[in-house]
Amino acid sequence: MTVTVDGLARIDLAGDLDLLTADCAGARLRAAIAAGPSRTCLDLGQVQFIDAHGLAVLIEAVAFARGKGVHLKVANINAQPRNIIDVTGTGNALGIA
């Protein structure tokens, strides 16, 4: 996690977000969100693949953030992850259009 001068935190994810990585990624996201400021950006620019498990991690992270009073913005979504989000109709749950 990187915190900028204006108090916005950025969490960068990289690699695949799938069955093998979901539990670890979810735990790390919750820890970063809990430790961060009230405005956080989850940058998916280096994530090339997401499956249903990874999508669940993202939805749970957004819900966890909301419960902590943190505004979590999901940004920089590559083609395959964007396609999964679009096909499943989970953009609203993630706070993206």
QUIDA-V788833 format. One record per residue. RES is the residue in one small letter. SS is DSSP state (a for helix, b for strand, c for the rest). D_CENTER is the distance of its C-alpha to the mean C-alpha in whole Angstrom. Layout:
((RES:SS:D_CENTER) (RES:SS:D_CENTER))
This chain:
((m:c:12) (t:b:14) (v:b:16) (t:c:18) (v:c:21) (d:c:20) (g:c:18) (l:b:15) (a:b:12) (r:b:10) (i:b:8) (d:b:9) (l:b:8) (a:b:11) (g:b:13) (d:b:13) (l:b:10) (d:c:13) (l:c:16) (l:c:17) (t:c:13) (a:a:11) (d:a:13) (c:a:13) (a:a:9) (g:a:9) (a:a:12) (r:a:11) (l:a:7) (r:a:10) (a:a:13) (a:a:11) (i:a:10) (a:a:14) (a:a:15) (g:c:14) (p:c:15) (s:c:15) (r:b:13) (t:b:10) (c:b:8) (l:b:5) (d:b:7) (l:b:7) (g:b:11) (q:b:12) (v:b:10) (q:b:13) (f:b:13) (i:b:11) (d:c:13) (a:a:14) (h:a:13) (g:a:9) (l:a:9) (a:a:10) (v:a:7) (l:a:5) (i:a:8) (e:a:9) (a:a:6) (v:a:7) (a:a:10) (f:a:11) (a:a:10) (r:a:12) (g:a:15) (k:c:15) (g:c:16) (v:c:13) (h:b:12) (l:b:8) (k:b:8) (v:b:6) (a:b:8) (n:c:10) (i:c:10) (n:c:13) (a:a:15) (q:a:15) (p:a:11) (r:a:12) (n:a:15) (i:a:14) (i:a:12) (d:a:15) (v:a:18) (t:a:16) (g:c:16) (t:c:13) (g:c:12) (n:c:13) (a:c:11) (l:c:8) (g:c:10) (i:c:11) (a:c:15))
